[in-house]
């Protein structure tokens, strides 16, 4: 925004208010598109670097470490983790994701979170996820009950924590409740752009030395009659002053020729 505010708007002459506002709107739209493309291209570059270098996540979501024997110098086997029931391997793609779930101490699935994904990298997991669960009362209740925070049998935590869902009004937002984080990020997390256009400030900055304008109107019958009468009147006035002079010249020439 600072770079955009430093740019100059140059015009050879003062524009009309309508033309000025149209030109400014076009400039703002081009800026919005260009900054969105710049942000998303940098994000894609970061994702490409991550995939190309094959980074190992510190939270163990893209690689499994196995030790075949118990010994001081035993080799550690590193195998890519798989998702979607073993169909997608992190060794082949960073886009492997599946719905995030909660497990108990015996590794049994307790609850699967709605539209929240886990995958090879945290960034990919976040981009594939949406926030719809946090706007749903039933989803929030199930989520709390699936965790220790909402488990009534966990006495040391006291009463169940009541966290109300977030509010969402589709009439006040350009986004949908189930839009992914990637979709929202592509719009720079901006719901609405607001701009202030001042023609008065533009006009005062130009400081024009003089002004000219054209008056356009439809060529109707009344206007044509007015023009015609004006021409006739002008001709009559002109002829009144010219005709006597011409008559005198003709009369003098005739007298000279006769003499």
N, C-alpha and C positions, 0 to 999 in steps of 0.2 A: 504494500500500500504506500509506503514511503517513496518508493521508486516511481509509482504511478503519479503521486502528488507532485513530484519534481518535474514531470514532463510538461512541455509547453504546448499550448493550443494556438496555432498560427493561422491567420486568415488574411488574405490580401485586402479585403474590405469588410466592413461590418455586415454580419449576417442578419437576416431577419430572425425574430424569436423562434418561429417554427423550424426553420432550417438549422438554427443553432442547437435547439434541443434534439432534433433528429440526429445531427452529427455527434453530439455528446453521447446519446444513447448507443449509437453504433460503436463509438470508442470504448465505452464501458463494457459492452457485450464482448468485444474482442479481447479486452483485458481479462474478463472473467474466464473466457475459454482458454486463453493462453496460460494463465496461472494454474488452471485445473490440469491442463496437459503437462505442464512443467512438473507439478507435484506428483502426478500419477506416473510419469516417465521415470522420475527418481525412485519412486516406490518399486516400480517394475525392475529397475536396475539393481536395487538392493536385493530383491527376491532372486534375480538371476545370479548375483554374486554368491548368495547363500547356497543356491542349488549347485552352482558350478564348483564351489570349493568343498562341498560335502561336510559342512560343519557338524560336529557332534553336540547335541543339546546337553547342557549341564543338568537338566531335570530328567534325562533319560526317556524322552518321548520319541526319539527316532532311532535309537540303537539299543540292543540288548547285549549285556556283558555276561559271558558264561565262563565258568572255570570247570574243566573236566576232571581235574584231580586236585586233591588237597596236598599242596607242597609249597615250599618257600618260593621256588622259581617256576611255579606252574604257569603255563601260558593262559592268557585271557583271550577268549574268542569274542570277537565283535561281530554281531549279526544285525542287519537292518530290521527294524521293527515293521510289522505288517498291520494294516487296518482293514476294515470292512470284511471281517471274517477271513483274513489272510489273502484277500484278492489283490490289495494294493500294497506295494513294498516301498519303504522310504529309500531303499537303495536305487529305485528307478524313478521316483517322482517325489517332489516335496508337497504335492497337492493331496496326498493321502489323508483323509479325515474320516472320522466317525463321530456319532453323537456322544457327548461326554456323559459318563455315568458315575454313580457312587457305589462303592463296594464296602462290604463289612469286613471284619477281621479274618473271616474265612474265605475271602475273595469271591463272595457271591454278590451278584449285581443287585443293588437295592433300589436304585432309581436312575432313570435316564432323563437328562435335562432336555427340555424342548428347545430346539434350534440353537443349542450351544455345542460347538464341536471341539474335539481334540484331534491333534494330528502330529505330523513330523516336526513341525516348528510352531512356536507360539504365535508368530505373526500370521501364518497361514490359518491356524485355528481361529484366530480372532476375525480375520477377513471373511471366512466362510460362515461365521456365526451371525446371529441377529439378536436384538434385545427384546423380542416379543414375549419371552417368559416373564420379564420383569414388569410387563404391563398387564399380566394376567393374574387375577386373584387366586384361581385354582392352581396355577403353576407355582406361584409363590408358596402356597400352603403345602403342596407336595414337596417342594424343594426344602422347606424348613423341616418337614417331618422326616425327610430322608437323611438329614444331617443331625449331628449331636445337638446343635442349637435348637432343633425342633423336636427332639426325642423326649417324650414325657417320662420315659423310664430312666433318664439320666438325671438322678436326683441332685448330684453335685452342681449341676448347672442352673438349678432353680426352675422357675416357670418358663414355659415356652415363649420365646421372643416373637412378638407380633410385628412383622414388617409389612406395611401396606404396599400394594403395587403402585407403580408409577402411573401418572395420568397421561393420556394421549388423546388429542383431538385432531382427527384427520382434516377438519376444516381449516385448521390453523397451521398445517404443515404440508410441505410438498413431498415428504417422504411417506412411505407406507410402514405400518407397524411391523411387518415381517421383512423389511429390506435388510440385506446383509450389511455388515460393517464395510465391506468393500464397495458396495453401492453408495453408502453414505460418504465414505472417504473420497470417492471419485468426484463428489460435489464439495470437497474440502470441509465437510461437516457443517456446511452453511445451508440453512433452510431458506432464508430470504436475504437478498441483497437490498440495501437501501442506499440511495444516492441523493445528493442535494445539488440541483442545477440552478445557478443564478445568472440570468441574462443581464441583469442590472450590473453585476460585478464585471461581467465580460465587456459590456458596452463602455463602462467607465474606464476599464483598463485600456481599451482601444483608443479612446480620446479622439474621435473623428474630427477633422478640421471643417468639413462641410457635409451636407446631406442632400441627396436627390432622390426623387421617387417618381414612379409612373402611375398615372391614374387610368385604369382600364374599366371600360363599361361596355355593355352590350349595344350593338348598333341597331336601335329600334326606329320606328317610324317618326316619333316625335323628335328624336335626336337628328334624324336625316332632314326633317323639315326645318329644324332650327339652323342646321348647317347650310341648307339651300338658301334660306332667307338671308342668312348672314352674307353668303357669297353675292346674292343679288344686290343686297344693300351696298356691299363694298364696290361692286361693279358700277352701280348707279352713281355713287359718290365719285368714283374715279372718272367715269365718263363725263360727268358734269364739269369737271375741271379740265379734262383733256379735249373734249369735242369743240368747245369755242376756240381754243388755240389752233386746232387742226383746220377749222373752217376759215379762220383768219389767214392761215398760211396758204390754203388753197385759193382764197380770194386774191391775195397778193400775187401769187404765181400766175393766176389767170390774167390779172391786169397787166403784168409785165409782158406776158406773151402777146396780148392784144395790142399793146403799144409798140 
